[in-house]
Amino acid sequence: MNLNEFELNLIERTDCGTSAARKLRAQNKALVSIYGADFAAKSAYIDYDVLDKAVHSKTLFNKFTNLHLGKEKLLAFAKVVQ
C-alpha cells in the first residue's frame, strides 16, 4: 500500500431489506453499496466507528481505497458518504 491508497475491511450483507438494515444500524454498523462497471452492485457493512474515523481524518477522500470484501479485493474511489 502506498500513500495514495487506503484500506477498509467490509462484511458482505446476506440479508437485505428494511428490518435487516435497522438491525445492523442498531449494532453500530454502516451500510455500504459498491457499484462498478465491471461487476454487479454489492451490499456490505462496516463498523460505524471505523468508517467515521476514516471520513473525519480525510483519508478516505481523494485516494484510492482497497475494499476487502470476503476474499475479494476491490479498488474503489469514494464519491459520496451520507
N, C-alpha and C positions, 0 to 999 in steps of 0.2 A: 504494500500500500504506500502511495506517495502522498505528499501534502495536499494534492488536489482531489483526493478521494476520502470518502467517509464510509463507515460500515455500520449496518444495522441488522440485527437478527430478528426475523419475523416468524410468526407461527401461522400456518395456513388455517383458515376457518373451514370447519367442516359443516357447521350449522349456519344457515342464513335465515334472515327474517328479522322482524322487529323484536320479538321476545329474546332471540339469541343475542342480538346486538345489545339489548338492555342488560342482559346478564353479564356480558363482557364488560360493559361500561361500569357496572356495579362492582366489578372485580378490579377496577382501575386500569382497564385496557383501552387502547385507542384503536379504532378500526382503520384499516389501510386498504385502499383499492389501487391496484397496479395495472396500468394499461400500456400496451405496446403494439407496434405494427406487426411484429413477428410472432405474437402469441395471443391467446385469448386472455381476457381480463381475469385477474386473480384477486381473491379476497383473503386478507390476512389480518392479524392484530399484533400489537406490540405493547409492552408495558408503558403506560402513560408517562410515568416519570422519566423514562429513558428518552422518549420522543420529545417531551417538554424540555429536557436538558439540551438536546441537540438543537432544537429550534431557538432557544434563548441564547445559546452560545454562538449562534450564527454559523455553525459548522455545516449545517445541512444544506444551506443555500449556496449557489454559485460553485458547487463542487459536484463531482460525480459521486454517487452513493452505491456501494455494493450492498445489495439486499440479499441476505441469506434466508431462503425460504425452504426449509427442509434440506434436501440435498442439492437444491438448485441455487445458483448464484446469478443474480440479475444485476446488470449495471443500469442505474437509473439516474435521472436528473430531477430533483424536486421542483415542482412548479407551484403547487398550492398546498397549504396546510390550513385546514379550517376546523 
